[in-house]
C-alpha cells in the first residue's frame, strides 16, 4: 500500500480529555476516526490489525473444537423474554420497534440466541459437550464512553457458548478456555495481564473470571496477593478480619454531637478512632421498595456489588430525610420495623464500646456493645470493600496490592439459567432429561486492539507487534523523486508483496524527517530505508521499530532478511 | 468436525411458502435457523461458507488496491442530514434515539461515513484515486422479507467506495470493478449471471449496473437482447418504437360507452385493437401534491420507475373520484388546469384516429388525433415498460427476452452527490478545488451464499462448490462402532486436518442410508466411504458430490488423492 493513498488522517489534535496512550496514538496515527460519542470508524490500519487479532482468536477457538456461527445483531423481544433479561437489563440495551410495531433489541450478548440455535438440535448426551462462537458487532448504549476503543458503544466481540452434561465437564472446559485466553493475549502482544475472580453481573451463574490488563488508567480496581498470587476484582474480593479481642463492656452513654453527622465529624468531635465508630448506610431494595440498613466499621466502605449479590436484588442509596422511621445523621443500630432489614458487616464482629448513632436528633451513643445493646438477631455479612492492609482471603497474608486494570476478556460458568428458562433438555445415558450446563466466554476485539497499543508504544508512537501488525514493513525512500531511489524502493516493495509480506511504501515527496517521525508514529515493526548514500554500496538500512536494532542488508538479500526477521518474531 | 457435535438442525420442516431451492435446502440441511421475520442465525455450515465467500471478495477488492476499513453500524442523524438522506429514505431505515435522546440510525449503506472518513485526510489530487471498503452487518427494515437469505432484514454486505478526480478515471475504475465482480461470481460457483443497466434509486448518480442471477424465482424482471447482448432491468430499459405511419384524419366522433371504463372494456365494446386506444393513468406528485396525467398506448403499461426518474420526485397513484377536475373512467387528453402536468408516452407518437376518453361521463371519442385535437404543447416522454416483442434500444433487434433474476451485486457511478453536500474538496494540479467523483460497489454475502446453493444443488441436496465449501471432505464410516473401521476413519480424518483440509466425519451410530442421504443433503464436495468391505482390500471409496464420479483409493494414498482433487477443482 502506498502511503499517499492510505486513508488515515494523521493528526496532532486529540481530545483534551484523552488520557490513555492508546486513545491518543490511535487518533494521532490515523488508526481510527470518531463518528459519534463512543462510535468509531476503523481505517485500514485499525481494521487490518483487528482482523489479525480476530484470526488469532479464531484459531484458538477452533483448537477447542469451537464452531464459528453468526447470530443476528437484531433480535425480537420474545427471545429475551424467555430468560427474563428483556426487562432485567437497563437502558444500556437498545430497544426499538420495527415497522410493524414489533419490539426488537440490539444484542449485547447472545446466550438466548445460542440456546435457541442448539435447543432443537440437541437430544442426547452423545452430542455434548459442544461450543459455538461468533465474531460480531455489538451495541451497548454506554452512558460513559471513554478512552477511545476502551469503552465504546459499538464494538466487535468474540462471544462463545459451551454446553455440558456435568459441572465437572464444564469446569474442565472452562479452564481450557482460560488457558486459550492466556495464549491469545500473549500472541497478540500483551504482557502485563492477570485473571481475577469477578462478579458475574447480569450474566447469571457463579464462578467467573475477568482477564485484566494492569494499567494505571484502567477503570477496574483489582486486588492481588503478592504472597500466594490470589487475585480478584475489588468488587467481589472476600474480606477476612482478625478476631477482635473482647473488651469489657463500659456503661452506655448518650452524648450530644449536634451538627456532627458523618464518621469523620463524629470521630473528630469525640476524639475517637474511626475503627471505634459504626457507620450506617441506608439503601432501597428495588423489588420491595423497602429500605435496608447496613452497618460497617467506620474506616471501611460498603461494597455495593457484594450487597446486591447478597440480596439478589438491585439497590439504590436511600435518602432518609423526611422518612420519620429514621433520624438522618444519627442512625444507629435498632429495629426499624418489620419490613426493614438490618445488616452488620463482619468487620463489626466482637467490637466493643463503639460510637453509634442514638436514633435521636443531635445525639450519639458511646460504649455501645452489639451483644449487650442490640435487641434482636445480629446478622453478620460480608459487605465491605477490601482495602490495602487487609488479609488475603486465600493465604491470609497482608502483602496485597490494589491496582487499576482494563478488562480484556471474561469467562463465566453460567450454570443452567438459560437452558432452564428456555427449556432446553438433553437425555442422559440413563434416560433422564436434564438442562445442560453452560459456560460463556467473551473477548472484545477493539478493546484488545487498544490494549495492544497501550502496551506496545514509546514516546515516538506505536510499536506494533509482528503478530498483529497491519503491515509488517514500511519502506521509507529518501528522495523518492530520484529514479535510482524509486526503482530500488519499488522493486523491494514488489518483491515483498509477491512474497505475501504486506508492506507500506512512503511514496510521498516529503522531508526525510517527516517520513521517519510518521513511520515511528504508525509503528510498523520493520522499517527499510532506501537512501542515495547506501544504495551506492548496494545496501539498504533495516530498523526494528520495537528494539531500535539497526542493520544493513544487500538489496538482493532484503526479502530473505525480512522473511527471517518476521519468522523469528512471531 | 464430528457430525455428532455439529450444531446444525437437519429438518424436514420448511416454511410452506418456501419456493426457492436455496431457502428450502439451507433450512433442511441446517445451514441456518430463523430467529425472526427476515432474521437468521448462520450455523457453522452457513457461516464458514459465508467466510469463504468474504475472503474471495476481500482478495479481489485488495487486488484493486482497496483498503479494508470498518464503518459503524450505528450512526448519528447529523451525518445523514448532510446528504439529505435522513429524511429522504423511508421506514426501511431503522431510526431510534439513544439514552441521551439523540437521534441515531442503523446504516444500510455508508456513503456519508466514507466521505466523513476521507474528507479531512484528502487535500491534493496526488492522493486520488483511492478505494475503501468494508464487510459489515447491515439492517434494513424490509417490509417483505422472503426466500430465506435472498431478502432479509439483517445481512452482511461488502460495500466499497472509490474517489476520483475525473469522470473518465471513475469510469476506468468502475469497469475494473465490473470485471472483478465477474471473477468473484465465477469463483464462488455462479454461472448463470449477467450484468444489467439499472436504476440508481436512492443512491443518486446516473450510470449503475446490477449483477443478476437468472432465476425463475427472482423478484427482478430483466430485459436481455439475444442479438447484441444488451441487457437492462425492465424498470429502466429504454423503449424504442417504429415510426407510426400517418393516417388520414377522420372526423372526431363522440360515442356512448356507458359502464365501459378500462381499456379492455372499451376496446371490446367498440371492437377496436387496444393499440388504437389511449390509456390514462393519474399520479400524485409527492412534492407538489398535484396530479399528473399520463397517457400511454392501450396495450402498454406505465413504468413508474422511469416516471419517477423523469420527474425527479416520488409519485403515488391518484384516485380521481371526487376530484371534479377529472371524469373518472372517461379521462382523455385535454388541459386540466395550470398546475396539472400532462405527459404522453412516445408509444403514442403519430398514432391517428384513436379512441380516447371524452372527459364526459359515459362517453369516449373515436378518431382522436393528437396533432389536430389536442390544444397545447404535446410532451412525448419515455415512460412505458419494455415488453417482449419490443426492439432492443441498442441494436433494434426484436430478439429480446424477459427473464426473472435475483440481484447479486450492484455498482454505481455516484458522481458528486455526497462530496458536494458534505463539502469534500481536493486541489487539482492547477490549484483549483473540486469535489471528487465517487463510485460505490456492493455485494451481499448472505444473498450470494443462497445463490451459490440455488445454482449448485440437485434433487438430493446441496452440491457445494469446492471454493466456498465449509468443509471440503465428509468421511462416512459404515459401522463406526467397529474398531477396524473407526481406526481407519479417524486416521484419515486426522491426516486431512493436519494437512489443513477441513473435514467432517460422521461419527454417529446411524444406518448407512441415513448417513449417505444426509451427506448428499449438506453437500460437501468430496465424500470418503470407509466400509468393512473395502478396507479388507486396504481401499476406501471416494465420491465427488457434484459429478457423482466415484473411484477407489488406497488408504495410505487418500490424503494425496484428496489434495490433488481439491487443487484441480478450485
Interface residues (C-beta under 8 A of the other chain):
Chain A: X1 X4 X5 X6 X7 X8 X9 X30 X33 X35 X36 X39 X40 X41 X42 X43 X44 X46 X47 X48 X50 X51 X65 X67 X68 X69 X70 X71 X72 X73 X74 X75 X76 X79 X91 X92 X94 X96 X98 X99 X102 X104 X113 X116 X117 X118 X120 X121 X122 X126 X127 X130 X132 X134 X136 X137 X139 X141 X143 X153 X154 X156 X508
Chain B: X1 X4 X5 X6 X7 X8 X9 X30 X33 X35 X36 X39 X40 X41 X42 X43 X44 X46 X47 X48 X50 X51 X65 X67 X68 X69 X70 X71 X72 X73 X74 X75 X76 X79 X91 X92 X94 X96 X98 X99 X102 X104 X113 X116 X117 X118 X120 X121 X122 X126 X127 X130 X132 X134 X136 X137 X139 X141 X143 X153 X154 X156 X508
